[in-house]
Amino acid sequence: MSGFVLGTMCLVGLFCVAGSSRRHRRHCRNYSSHNDSANRTHRAVRRGFTVAAAEMVKRRLGVDSDQEDIVDHGLKDLFAAIREFRSILADSRPDFAAAFTDEVVDDGALDALFGVHDQELQRTRREIVSSLRQIHAVLTPEQRADAAAWLKEGRLM
């Protein structure tokens, strides 16, 4: 009997917590300062993820202390290039929406927008290739074979 009462009280408490969280999210959606701090936290978590991913790659490859600085630099450049390209794509959403709002799609605006995307994609490719060359240069043949196998399978971590 006491187990039933305790379980019911826990369930009621869970519903109260879930309901208060939902009300909090709805209430705070209108306050930009809260959203800004949430965005800063999200960016910090993403940076933390890239650091953790880099550490996992180095551990799985068995990178020694002599190789570590160059691999760190290469991975940092690689993640930065990808992050910058993603931000450029995200920043172009209003321009894309503006080209779509009229009765007819604005081909000139889309061509200009995609031209910028093409240039940025070429720059990002160059930076990624440069980063991969840095990392490739310091790895041993066994480490390169392991990395190539992971890339081939699609699971680097």
ROLUMDREN-433419 format. One record per residue (C-alpha): x, y, z; chain; residue in three letters. Coordinates in steps of 0.5 Angstrom, whole numbers, plus 2048, in hexadecimal, padded with zeros to 3 digits. Each point is the difference from the previous one (the first is absolute). Layout:
N
  px  py  pz chain res
   X   Y   Z     A ALA
...
***
This chain:
157
  px  py  pz chain res
 800 800 800     A MET
 806 805 802     A SER
 803 7FE 7F9     A GLY
 7FA 802 7FC     A PHE
 7FF 807 804     A VAL
 808 801 7FF     A LEU
 7FF 7FF 7F9     A GLY
 7FA 804 7FF     A THR
 804 806 803     A MET
 806 7FF 7FC     A CYS
 7FB 800 7FA     A LEU
 7FD 806 802     A VAL
 806 804 801     A GLY
 803 7FE 7FA     A LEU
 7FA 803 7FC     A PHE
 801 806 804     A CYS
 807 801 7FE     A VAL
 7FE 7FF 7F9     A ALA
 7FB 805 800     A GLY
 804 805 803     A SER
 806 7FF 7FB     A SER
 7FB 801 7FA     A ARG
 7FD 806 803     A ARG
 807 803 802     A HIS
 802 7FF 7F8     A ARG
 7FA 803 7FE     A ARG
 800 806 805     A HIS
 808 801 7FE     A CYS
 7FF 7FF 7F8     A ARG
 7FE 808 800     A ASN
 807 802 804     A TYR
 805 801 7FB     A SER
 806 800 806     A SER
 7FE 7F9 802     A HIS
 800 7FE 7F9     A ASN
 807 803 7FF     A ASP
 803 7FD 806     A SER
 7FD 7F9 7FE     A ALA
 803 801 7F9     A ASN
 807 802 803     A ARG
 7FF 7FA 804     A THR
 7FE 7FC 7FA     A HIS
 807 802 7FD     A ARG
 804 7FF 806     A ALA
 7FD 7F9 800     A VAL
 802 7FF 7F8     A ARG
 807 802 801     A ARG
 800 7FB 806     A GLY
 7FE 7FB 7FB     A PHE
 805 802 7FB     A THR
 805 800 805     A VAL
 7FE 7F9 803     A ALA
 7FF 7FD 7F9     A ALA
 808 802 7FE     A ALA
 802 7FD 807     A GLU
 7FC 7FA 7FE     A MET
 803 800 7F9     A VAL
 807 801 803     A LYS
 7FF 7FA 805     A ARG
 7FE 7FB 7FB     A ARG
 805 802 7FB     A LEU
 805 7FF 806     A GLY
 803 807 7FE     A VAL
 807 801 804     A ASP
 802 807 804     A SER
 805 801 7FA     A ASP
 7FA 800 7FB     A GLN
 7FA 803 805     A GLU
 802 807 7FE     A ASP
 7FF 800 7F9     A ILE
 7FA 7FB 800     A VAL
 7FD 805 805     A ASP
 801 806 7FB     A HIS
 7FE 7FC 7FA     A GLY
 7F9 7FE 804     A LEU
 7FF 807 802     A LYS
 801 803 7F9     A ASP
 7FB 7FA 7FD     A LEU
 7FB 801 805     A PHE
 800 808 800     A ALA
 800 800 7F8     A ALA
 7F9 7FB 801     A ILE
 7FD 805 805     A ARG
 802 806 7FC     A GLU
 7FC 7FD 7FA     A PHE
 7FA 7FE 804     A ARG
 800 807 803     A SER
 800 803 7F9     A ILE
 7FB 7FC 7FD     A LEU
 7FB 801 806     A ALA
 802 808 7FF     A ASP
 7FD 7FF 7F9     A SER
 7F9 7FE 802     A ARG
 7FD 807 800     A PRO
 803 801 7F9     A ASP
 7FD 7F9 7FE     A PHE
 7F9 802 803     A ALA
 800 807 7FD     A ALA
 801 7FD 7F9     A ALA
 7FA 7FB 801     A PHE
 7FB 805 802     A THR
 7FE 804 7FA     A ASP
 7FB 7FD 7FB     A GLU
 806 7FD 7FC     A VAL
 806 7FD 803     A VAL
 806 805 7FF     A ASP
 805 7FD 7FC     A ASP
 805 805 800     A GLY
 800 800 808     A ALA
 801 7F9 800     A LEU
 805 800 7FB     A ASP
 804 805 804     A ALA
 7FF 7FC 806     A LEU
 802 7F9 7FD     A PHE
 806 804 7FE     A GLY
 802 802 807     A VAL
 7FF 7F9 802     A HIS
 804 7FD 7FA     A ASP
 806 804 802     A GLN
 7FF 7FF 808     A GLU
 800 7F8 7FE     A LEU
 806 801 7FC     A GLN
 804 803 806     A ARG
 7FD 7FB 805     A THR
 803 7FB 7FB     A ARG
 807 803 800     A ARG
 800 800 808     A GLU
 7FE 7F9 801     A ILE
 805 7FE 7FB     A VAL
 805 804 803     A SER
 7FE 7FD 807     A SER
 800 7F9 7FE     A LEU
 807 801 7FD     A ARG
 803 802 806     A GLN
 7FD 7FA 804     A ILE
 802 7FB 7FB     A HIS
 807 803 800     A ALA
 801 7FE 807     A VAL
 7FC 7F9 800     A LEU
 804 7FA 800     A THR
 7FE 7FB 7FA     A PRO
 7FC 7FC 805     A GLU
 7FC 806 803     A GLN
 7FF 802 7F9     A ARG
 7FD 7F9 7FE     A ALA
 7FC 800 807     A ASP
 7FD 807 7FE     A ALA
 7FF 7FE 7F9     A ALA
 7FC 7FA 802     A ALA
 7FC 804 805     A TRP
 7FE 805 7FA     A LEU
 7FE 7FB 7FB     A LYS
 7FB 7FD 805     A GLU
 7FE 807 802     A GLY
 801 7FF 808     A ARG
 806 804 802     A LEU
 7FE 800 807     A MET
***
